[in-house]
Amino acid sequence: MNNKKIIYWSPHLTHIGTINSILNSIKSLKKFSHYQNVEILNIFGEWSQFEKKLQKYNVKLINFFNPKINKYLPRNSFLKSRFTYILFFILSFCKLKSFLKQNKNEILIVHLLTVLPIIIVTIFNLKINLILRISGKVKNNILRKIIWKFCSHKIRFITCPSIDAKKDIIKMGIFEEKKILVLYDPIIEPKKIDQLKKEKLLDTDIVNSKYILSIGRLTKQKNYIRLISFFKNINIRYPEYKLVILGSGEDYYKLKKYIKYYTLEKKVFLLGFKDNIYKYLKYADVFISTSKYEDPGASIVQSIYCNKYVISSNCKNGPSEILLNGNGGTLYDDERISLENAFEEFQVMSLDNKKKKMIKAKKNIMKYTIFRHCINLTKILNNL
């Protein structure tokens, strides 16, 4: 057994995909590797709701402040959430410095709000093995470049969720290329998914209906206004379809207004965040992603595993890699081929051609299993 401790840092205010990625990453290490000493930093109570699950994995939760404050934190707008993050950036500075000093030579994996641990490790020249885990699209701004350049010598590895993301980081010219690695997210846990798919679908609005499914936070990134507009356009020709969107977020009321404006209240359903998305995937006819960017696109991977045909925007960075540049599904860009035309192609495509594409895609996404993630992560950890 390796005695080196793995410490995860990922403060968050809302339920995002990175949370499941971290939980699955931890689970994969505990289940398949010799790295058994794992801790997660709970800055403002953001991980407390997962305490029972973490205890099951025998993972220690390190509280920086009283976890009960989490429910009182401002978070329901961009400005409120930024205020909260800045406040805890200041309050956590000394606590994090002290903690990292006490954990000399251990491994720190940072996912979100990465600036604080990176700066502390660099300024105070702390001896800790720092891994920067890129999650989602990297905003290539001047401040980030300056910080990364100043701190680059203290970062041991940078892991990226896709090949395109790795290329983007290399292009920045900040880190040595040998430090930049692809580490696919641990999205798929086959036995668990197969069990969750068995749950009954009880939502009365869509039971026994033919529906298009999309999954993700209700944000500008997911471009759901485009999805609703598309559905309005195809609804006359395909009246048998309904549109189901799973997820919560700040654009909820804006999207409700659009649905009402197009008089689609009985056809388009915002069902909110769901713990079990797989029973919805099981009965969906097709999965559509209209995102402006994805990296990699967890819901696309999950859909493919559930044997669903995927139509996705050809956005950066993940969909084209997951869908094999269109050989494992359909990519649209609204210039060469619109979403409406992509859907029409799906309707006329033979069942045999659909199956061939889906088989290719499913074979490709097996690199996103928690077992494969563990193998690749362990290789990185062994080099520290």
Backbone torsions as a table, in degrees:
resi	resn	phi	psi	omega
1	MET	NA	134.1	177.8
2	ASN	-79.6	132.0	-176.8
3	ASN	-85.6	-7.5	-178.6
4	LYS	-67.2	135.5	-178.5
5	LYS	-87.7	139.2	174.0
6	ILE	-104.7	123.2	-179.4
7	ILE	-117.1	126.4	178.5
8	TYR	-102.0	134.7	176.1
9	TRP	-123.0	118.6	178.7
10	SER	-160.9	73.5	177.7
11	PRO	-66.8	140.7	-180.0
12	HIS	-154.4	152.8	-179.5
13	LEU	-106.8	-21.9	-178.1
14	THR	-130.6	166.2	-178.5
15	HIS	-78.0	110.6	-178.9
16	ILE	-124.7	167.0	-176.3
17	GLY	-61.7	-28.6	-179.0
18	THR	-59.7	-29.8	-179.8
19	ILE	-60.6	-51.6	179.5
20	ASN	-63.4	-35.2	178.8
21	SER	-62.2	-42.5	-179.9
22	ILE	-69.1	-45.6	179.3
23	LEU	-59.8	-42.1	179.0
24	ASN	-70.3	-33.9	177.0
25	SER	-63.5	-45.4	177.5
26	ILE	-61.7	-47.1	-179.1
27	LYS	-59.7	-40.0	-178.8
28	SER	-64.2	-41.3	178.6
29	LEU	-64.7	-44.4	-177.8
30	LYS	-67.1	-31.7	-174.9
31	LYS	-87.2	-36.4	-169.9
32	PHE	-119.9	-4.2	-174.2
33	SER	-122.5	173.7	175.9
34	HIS	-88.9	-0.8	176.4
35	TYR	-86.2	97.9	-173.6
36	GLN	-109.4	-13.2	-178.9
37	ASN	-93.1	94.9	-173.5
38	VAL	-125.1	135.6	176.2
39	GLU	-131.0	156.4	175.7
40	ILE	-133.2	133.1	-177.0
41	LEU	-83.9	124.2	-177.3
42	ASN	-106.6	89.8	-168.6
43	ILE	-70.9	-54.0	-179.5
44	PHE	-129.6	36.4	175.9
45	GLY	83.9	12.0	-175.7
46	GLU	-68.8	-23.2	-179.1
47	TRP	-100.9	-0.1	-174.9
48	SER	-63.2	-33.4	-179.2
49	GLN	-66.9	-15.3	179.3
50	PHE	-104.6	14.2	-172.7
51	GLU	-60.0	-43.3	-179.3
52	LYS	-63.1	-40.9	179.0
53	LYS	-64.7	-41.7	179.8
54	LEU	-67.5	-36.4	176.0
55	GLN	-63.4	-37.9	178.0
56	LYS	-61.0	-36.8	177.8
57	TYR	-82.5	-3.3	-175.6
58	ASN	62.5	46.1	179.4
59	VAL	-109.0	130.7	-178.0
60	LYS	-83.3	132.1	177.6
61	LEU	-97.9	120.8	-178.3
62	ILE	-101.6	107.4	-178.4
63	ASN	-84.6	123.7	175.2
64	PHE	-84.4	-36.7	179.4
65	PHE	-135.2	175.2	178.3
66	ASN	-63.6	118.3	-176.0
67	PRO	-59.8	-21.4	-177.2
68	LYS	-66.1	-18.9	-178.4
69	ILE	-69.5	-16.8	-174.2
70	ASN	-55.1	-41.9	-175.8
71	LYS	-70.9	-12.6	-179.3
72	TYR	-99.5	-2.3	-174.1
73	LEU	-76.5	136.9	174.6
74	PRO	-64.1	132.2	-175.8
75	ARG	-156.2	-7.0	-167.9
76	ASN	-87.6	16.7	173.7
77	SER	-156.7	167.0	-179.1
78	PHE	-58.9	-47.2	-177.1
79	LEU	-66.5	-41.3	179.3
80	LYS	-64.2	-43.6	-179.6
81	SER	-66.6	-38.5	178.2
82	ARG	-64.9	-38.9	177.0
83	PHE	-59.7	-45.3	-180.0
84	THR	-62.6	-44.4	-179.6
85	TYR	-64.2	-42.5	178.8
86	ILE	-64.1	-42.2	179.3
87	LEU	-58.5	-47.2	-177.6
88	PHE	-78.3	-20.4	170.5
89	PHE	-60.3	-45.8	-179.4
90	ILE	-69.6	-47.9	-175.8
91	LEU	-67.6	-30.5	-175.0
92	SER	-87.2	-11.7	-172.1
93	PHE	-52.9	-58.2	-176.7
94	CYS	-67.6	-37.6	180.0
95	LYS	-63.7	-43.9	-179.3
96	LEU	-68.4	-40.6	177.4
97	LYS	-57.7	-47.8	-179.6
98	SER	-62.9	-42.9	-179.2
99	PHE	-63.2	-45.3	-177.6
100	LEU	-68.3	-33.2	175.5
101	LYS	-62.2	-38.2	-179.2
102	GLN	-74.7	-16.3	-178.0
103	ASN	-113.2	46.4	-179.7
104	LYS	-54.4	134.9	176.0
105	ASN	68.9	7.8	175.5
106	GLU	-82.5	-177.4	-176.4
107	ILE	-110.8	123.7	179.3
108	LEU	-114.0	117.9	176.9
109	ILE	-105.1	116.3	-175.9
110	VAL	-108.8	131.5	-177.5
111	HIS	-109.5	-61.3	-175.8
112	LEU	-115.3	157.1	-177.2
113	LEU	46.7	50.8	-171.2
114	THR	-73.7	-17.0	-174.8
115	VAL	-59.6	-42.9	-175.4
116	LEU	-60.6	-56.9	-179.5
117	PRO	-63.1	-35.6	-179.4
118	ILE	-64.5	-44.5	-179.5
119	ILE	-65.9	-44.3	-179.2
120	ILE	-61.6	-46.8	-179.9
121	VAL	-60.5	-37.2	-177.2
122	THR	-77.0	-51.9	-176.3
123	ILE	-58.6	-42.6	-175.7
124	PHE	-98.3	8.4	176.3
125	ASN	48.5	48.6	-177.3
126	LEU	-75.7	143.0	180.0
127	LYS	-90.4	87.9	177.7
128	ILE	-143.1	144.1	-179.2
129	ASN	-84.3	101.3	-172.7
130	LEU	-96.3	123.9	174.6
131	ILE	-114.2	121.8	176.9
132	LEU	-92.8	114.7	-179.0
133	ARG	-99.4	110.1	178.6
134	ILE	-73.1	125.4	178.9
135	SER	-122.9	112.3	178.5
136	GLY	80.1	-166.7	-175.6
137	LYS	-72.6	133.3	177.8
138	VAL	-88.9	123.7	176.3
139	LYS	-80.9	111.9	-172.8
140	ASN	-83.8	67.5	-179.3
141	ASN	-100.1	166.1	-174.4
142	ILE	-63.2	-43.6	-178.3
143	LEU	-60.7	-44.7	178.7
144	ARG	-61.0	-43.3	179.4
145	LYS	-60.5	-42.7	-178.9
146	ILE	-63.5	-46.6	-178.8
147	ILE	-63.7	-46.3	-179.2
148	TRP	-63.2	-40.2	-179.8
149	LYS	-65.5	-42.9	-179.9
150	PHE	-64.3	-35.2	-173.4
151	CYS	-102.3	-0.9	-170.3
152	SER	-57.1	-34.1	-177.4
153	HIS	-69.8	-16.9	-179.8
154	LYS	-95.2	-9.2	179.8
155	ILE	-93.6	119.1	-175.2
156	ARG	-76.3	-44.9	179.2
157	PHE	-143.4	150.2	171.8
158	ILE	-118.2	119.9	-179.8
159	THR	-105.2	137.9	-176.4
160	CYS	-118.8	145.9	-176.6
161	PRO	-82.1	-4.6	-180.0
162	SER	-154.6	164.3	178.1
163	ILE	-65.1	-41.1	179.4
164	ASP	-63.2	-38.4	178.4
165	ALA	-63.9	-40.1	176.8
166	LYS	-60.7	-44.2	178.6
167	LYS	-60.6	-40.3	179.4
168	ASP	-62.1	-42.8	-179.4
169	ILE	-68.3	-40.1	178.3
170	ILE	-61.3	-41.8	-179.1
171	LYS	-59.7	-28.8	-179.6
172	MET	-66.0	-23.3	175.4
173	GLY	67.8	26.4	-177.3
174	ILE	-96.6	-42.6	-175.2
175	PHE	-104.7	152.5	171.4
176	GLU	-61.1	137.1	-175.0
177	GLU	-60.7	-32.2	-178.7
178	LYS	-67.7	-17.2	178.0
179	LYS	-82.3	-17.9	-172.6
180	ILE	-95.4	117.7	-173.2
181	LEU	-128.1	151.3	172.1
182	VAL	-89.1	126.3	174.2
183	LEU	-131.1	105.0	-176.1
184	TYR	-69.0	141.9	-178.6
185	ASP	-64.2	145.4	177.1
186	PRO	-83.8	81.4	-172.7
187	ILE	-92.7	-35.9	-170.8
188	ILE	-105.3	126.3	169.9
189	GLU	-123.6	91.5	-168.3
190	PRO	-49.2	-50.1	-176.4
191	LYS	-62.2	-41.9	-179.6
192	LYS	-65.8	-44.1	-179.9
193	ILE	-63.3	-44.2	-179.7
194	ASP	-61.4	-32.0	177.9
195	GLN	-73.8	-43.6	-178.9
196	LEU	-65.1	-31.9	179.2
197	LYS	-63.8	-20.9	-177.7
198	LYS	-78.0	-15.4	179.6
199	GLU	-64.1	145.6	-179.0
200	LYS	-75.2	142.9	174.5
201	LEU	-89.9	116.6	-172.3
202	LEU	-111.9	-2.6	-178.6
203	ASP	-65.0	111.9	-172.7
204	THR	-62.3	-27.3	-177.7
205	ASP	-69.3	-23.9	-173.6
206	ILE	-126.3	-6.7	178.5
207	VAL	-57.5	133.2	179.9
208	ASN	64.1	20.7	177.9
209	SER	-106.6	157.8	173.2
210	LYS	-92.3	119.6	-175.1
211	TYR	-139.3	151.7	171.1
212	ILE	-90.3	137.7	-177.9
213	LEU	-119.0	141.9	170.6
214	SER	-139.4	146.3	-175.5
215	ILE	-134.6	132.8	176.6
216	GLY	157.6	166.5	178.7
217	ARG	-64.0	144.7	-178.7
218	LEU	-81.0	78.5	-177.8
219	THR	-130.7	169.8	179.2
220	LYS	-58.2	-36.3	-179.0
221	GLN	-56.1	-39.9	-174.8
222	LYS	-77.2	-15.5	171.7
223	ASN	58.9	43.9	-176.0
224	TYR	-71.7	-20.0	174.8
225	ILE	-62.0	-39.9	176.3
226	ARG	-63.5	-39.3	-179.5
227	LEU	-65.3	-42.5	179.6
228	ILE	-67.8	-38.3	177.0
229	SER	-63.1	-42.4	176.1
230	PHE	-59.0	-45.8	-177.1
231	PHE	-64.3	-37.9	175.9
232	LYS	-58.8	-41.0	-177.0
233	ASN	-69.2	-33.4	-175.8
234	ILE	-99.3	-5.1	-173.7
235	ASN	-64.8	-34.2	-178.6
236	ILE	-68.5	-42.7	-178.3
237	ARG	-76.2	-31.5	-178.6
238	TYR	-124.0	67.6	-175.1
239	PRO	-67.8	-13.9	-178.8
240	GLU	-74.0	-16.3	-176.2
241	TYR	-86.0	148.7	165.9
242	LYS	-119.9	162.2	177.9
243	LEU	-117.5	125.5	-178.7
244	VAL	-119.2	127.0	178.1
245	ILE	-120.6	123.6	177.7
246	LEU	-103.8	128.4	179.1
247	GLY	145.4	158.7	176.2
248	SER	-123.1	166.7	179.4
249	GLY	159.6	177.8	-171.6
250	GLU	-69.5	-16.4	-178.9
251	ASP	-91.0	10.2	-175.4
252	TYR	-55.0	-52.5	-175.0
253	TYR	-70.7	-32.6	176.3
254	LYS	-63.7	-43.1	180.0
255	LEU	-69.1	-36.8	176.4
256	LYS	-60.8	-38.4	178.3
257	LYS	-63.9	-42.3	178.5
258	TYR	-63.5	-42.8	179.5
259	ILE	-61.0	-43.1	179.0
260	LYS	-67.3	-40.9	-179.8
261	TYR	-59.5	-39.9	-179.7
262	TYR	-88.6	5.3	-178.3
263	THR	51.0	49.9	-178.8
264	LEU	-112.3	21.7	-175.7
265	GLU	-58.0	-29.2	-178.8
266	LYS	-94.8	3.8	-176.6
267	LYS	-122.6	-28.7	-177.1
268	VAL	-114.6	127.8	-174.2
269	PHE	-127.3	120.8	172.9
270	LEU	-94.4	102.7	-171.1
271	LEU	-95.3	1.9	177.3
272	GLY	78.8	-176.3	179.6
273	PHE	-71.2	137.1	179.7
274	LYS	-126.5	131.4	176.5
275	ASP	-65.1	-36.3	-179.3
276	ASN	-115.1	98.4	178.9
277	ILE	-84.7	-15.8	-169.6
278	TYR	-72.1	-30.4	177.2
279	LYS	-70.1	-25.5	175.3
280	TYR	-76.5	-39.4	177.2
281	LEU	-63.9	-37.2	-177.5
282	LYS	-55.9	-39.6	-174.2
283	TYR	-101.1	-2.0	-179.8
284	ALA	-71.8	150.4	178.2
285	ASP	-84.4	-37.5	-178.6
286	VAL	-156.4	150.4	176.5
287	PHE	-107.7	134.0	179.2
288	ILE	-125.7	131.7	173.7
289	SER	-116.9	125.6	179.8
290	THR	-110.6	20.0	-172.9
291	SER	-58.5	148.5	174.7
292	LYS	-80.4	-26.1	171.4
293	TYR	-159.7	151.2	177.0
294	GLU	-145.8	148.5	174.2
295	ASP	-159.7	91.3	7.3
296	PRO	-94.5	-30.5	-173.0
297	GLY	120.0	70.0	-173.5
298	ALA	-58.1	-41.2	-177.3
299	SER	-67.1	-28.0	175.9
300	ILE	-68.1	-44.4	178.0
301	VAL	-61.1	-45.7	-179.2
302	GLN	-62.5	-38.6	179.5
303	SER	-65.2	-43.8	179.6
304	ILE	-62.8	-42.2	179.2
305	TYR	-60.8	-32.3	179.6
306	CYS	-86.7	15.9	175.1
307	ASN	63.3	38.7	176.6
308	LYS	-105.9	140.5	174.8
309	TYR	-72.2	138.3	-176.0
310	VAL	-117.6	130.5	168.8
311	ILE	-112.6	124.8	-176.4
312	SER	-137.0	150.4	169.8
313	SER	-62.2	143.6	180.0
314	ASN	-86.0	64.2	-174.0
315	CYS	-99.0	168.1	173.1
316	LYS	-77.3	142.7	0.3
317	ASN	-120.6	-21.0	-167.6
318	GLY	-86.1	-41.3	-169.5
319	PRO	-53.4	-43.0	-178.3
320	SER	-65.6	-35.4	177.9
321	GLU	-69.6	-42.8	-179.3
322	ILE	-67.3	-41.9	-176.9
323	LEU	-92.7	15.4	173.0
324	LEU	53.8	45.8	179.4
325	ASN	55.9	31.6	177.4
326	GLY	101.0	-7.3	178.4
327	ASN	-81.6	-8.8	178.5
328	GLY	-119.4	14.2	-178.7
329	GLY	169.7	-154.8	178.7
330	THR	-125.0	131.7	175.4
331	LEU	-110.5	136.2	176.0
332	TYR	-125.5	158.8	178.1
333	ASP	-136.7	4.8	178.6
334	ASP	64.4	7.7	173.6
335	GLU	-116.2	-62.1	177.7
336	ARG	-78.0	-38.9	176.6
337	ILE	-144.4	125.6	-178.9
338	SER	-81.3	165.3	176.8
339	LEU	-61.8	-39.4	179.2
340	GLU	-60.6	-44.1	179.6
341	ASN	-68.4	-35.8	177.5
342	ALA	-63.0	-39.2	178.6
343	PHE	-68.4	-38.8	176.8
344	GLU	-61.6	-41.8	178.4
345	GLU	-62.3	-39.3	177.8
346	PHE	-61.8	-39.0	-178.2
347	GLN	-65.7	-37.8	-175.4
348	VAL	-93.4	-10.1	-179.3
349	MET	-64.9	137.6	179.5
350	SER	-67.2	152.5	179.2
351	LEU	-60.2	-35.7	179.9
352	ASP	-64.4	-43.5	178.7
353	ASN	-66.5	-39.1	176.5
354	LYS	-60.5	-46.6	-178.3
355	LYS	-62.7	-40.9	179.4
356	LYS	-60.6	-44.3	179.0
357	LYS	-65.0	-43.4	-178.0
358	MET	-65.7	-35.6	178.1
359	ILE	-66.0	-43.8	177.5
360	LYS	-60.9	-44.3	-179.2
361	ALA	-64.3	-42.6	-177.8
362	LYS	-65.1	-39.1	176.8
363	LYS	-62.4	-39.3	-178.2
364	ASN	-67.6	-35.6	-173.5
365	ILE	-84.2	1.3	178.4
366	MET	-68.9	-12.0	174.2
367	LYS	-72.7	-7.8	178.5
368	TYR	-97.2	12.3	177.0
369	THR	-74.6	156.8	180.0
370	ILE	-66.8	-28.9	178.4
371	PHE	-67.1	-47.0	179.2
372	ARG	-64.3	-39.0	176.4
373	HIS	-58.6	-44.9	-179.2
374	CYS	-61.4	-43.7	179.7
375	ILE	-59.2	-46.6	-177.3
376	ASN	-71.3	-39.2	177.7
377	LEU	-66.5	-40.5	179.5
378	THR	-61.2	-38.5	177.1
379	LYS	-60.4	-39.3	178.8
380	ILE	-67.8	-47.5	-178.0
381	LEU	-62.2	-34.9	-179.7
382	ASN	-67.4	-17.0	-179.9
383	ASN	-92.9	4.9	179.7
384	LEU	-91.7	NA	NA
